Amino acid sequence: MIIDAHCHLADEGAKAQTLDDLLRQMDAFKVDCSVVCPSEREIALRNREGNRRLAALVRSHRDRLIGMAVANPWHGDEALTIMREAEELGLFGLKVHPPLQGMQLSDELLDPLVEFASGRGWPVYCHTGTPICSEPLQLVELARRHPETSVIMGHMGWSDFAGDVIHAARLSPNIYLETSHATGSFVHAAVGQLGSARFLFGSDSPASTLDAELFKFSTVPLTAEDRANLLGRTAVGLFPVPKGKGF
């Protein structure tokens, strides 16, 4: 099976993608389940609106989609209220995007939201790769403050921080690495040093594409076990994959 651990359902902005567009791509490339998040505006500002819109789309295709919640930590206590509402809507996981939300990954401002997610067994997906606020070693600070939380390094530090990625993952064993935008050779090298059980396939569509992100795994010599972990097994351990889909 194949699980896309990170993509977007958005009706505006650079990452606009409709539900029909996503489902067609999933069918074309035999993707069983996708983890989706809101639009950039909803991640930054309209958190409640974005969570409600996303939850409605997920409910219409529970067998194919898992939705991640967003709440800007600058909202303070209101951010926790937004997260509780998102939980009631059926969303699962927290999406953090420092360039859009206006903080650094290492900022303690994030702690209440991460604690909320951790208390519910949710993973925390963190965008990385943007200076000066989304760096892998900043993620280490966050992950080490919350060692019981599964923290996902989005895009594997793409592209300015490739040299920090493996070191960061070694410092924090609760960090998982999501592969969108990273080259096949870099993923292969990182798997060789860290083991494939900490890696998740993600497309970040429509910023990238399912075909391009899947193709890169055919360009490097991965074992059958490594391929299974990358393409779905690791994600099954982090997300509530719909019944009937699993290993």
Secondary structure, DSSP 8 states (H G I E B T S, - for coil): --EEEEEE-BSSSTT-B-HHHHHHHHHHTT--EEEEE--HHHHHT-HHHHHHHHHHHHHHTTTTEEE-B---GGGTHHHHHHHHHHHHHT--SEEE-HHHHTS-TT-GGGHHHHHHHHHTT--EEEE--BTTTB-HHHHHHHHHH-TTS-EEEEGGGTTTTHHHHHHHHHH-TTEEEE-TTS-HHHHHHHHHHH-GGGEE----TTTS-HHHHHHGGGGS---HHHHHIIIIIHHHHHS---TT---
